[in-house]
Amino acid sequence: MLKIEKLTRRFGQNLAVNNANLEIPDGQMVGIIGRSGAGKSTLLRLLNRLIDPSEGQILFGDTDIAALKGRELRAWRSDCAMIFQQFNLVGRLDVVTNVLTGRLYDVPAWRSMAQVFTPRERAFAIQALDRLGMAHTALQRAETLSGGQQQRVAIARALAQEPKILLADEPIASLDPMNAKIVMDALRDINRQDGITVICNLHTLDTARNYCDRIIGMQDGRIVFDGTPDLLTTQMAREIYGAEADEAFNEAATSTAIPTAPAPVRVPA
């Protein structure tokens, strides 16, 4: 179980995350929603320890993640894989090498610097790509792929880490509706088939409701909603999104309006 207690992060006088408390059981798929600047990305970066908390604890089992340093911290970042909005691939490298970078924690430093990987490691990477329907691009340079393809490669790289938790920071924000569906389907399949905890920041309400077991709503750094999708009323959703409510609802309708997707689900009043 992942547990955070009184987690706070300050940037000067600004409280990006304010006294957050959560318990996330193993194997749950969680969507975090809220307007821009609500603290969603900061929360995920705290969980992955890309930034340090100002106060509070991050607990995974009996381990205090907030206290980790050195090799133990690197091990946690391997166990807690991160997928970014802008993919963070190395464009000049081929796809399979990008995926293999997910194994760097387990690879000796000299091999990682020389980009020397064993046939077994390469087979593992190809298997991860095949799962995302991207094995045919293994030898292409990453920069030649479309945005949706690059995001699937980024997911394959995260899978190569064999993580216990998968964090996704606005993974579909820069994608068209069809590729957004492919990426979200992939994340949901990983969650259900592998039992990996998935925590995903999402801008649109219907995406969160269609894919997640649980929704966390953030506003001004605080957690203001925590429950199942059916408990999120229209009024509460509008309070969470504030001035961005209409945009969030409209984008939600557009993002699922593709032939193979179900009709958009509206929140009960």
JOPE-V350696 format. One line per field, one symbol per residue. psi: psi as a letter, one per 30 degrees, with the letter a starting at -180 (. if undefined). burial: 1 if it has 24 or more other C-alpha atoms within 12 Angstrom, else 0. A space follows every 50 residues. Layout:
BEGIN
psi = ???
burial = ???
END
This chain:
BEGIN
psi = kkkkjhkkkkjbfkjekjhkkkkjlkgkjkkklllkgfgeeeeefeefhf lkkellkjkjbgkjeffklbeeeeeefefilkklegehljeflleeeeef ffgfefkkeeeeefhjkleeeeeeeeeeeeegggefgeglkefflleeee eeeeeeeeeffhlfkjkjjhfgeglleeeeeeeeeeeeeeeeefgkkkjk kkfkeeeeeffkfkkkkkkhfkjfkjaleffjleeeeeeefbfgeeeeee eeeefgilefllkkkkkk.
burial = 01111011100000111111110110111111111111111111111111 01110111110000110100001011111111111111110001111111 11111000000000001000110111111111011011010110101111 11111111111111111111111110101111111111011000011111 11111111111111111111111111111101010111111101100110 1111110000100111100
END
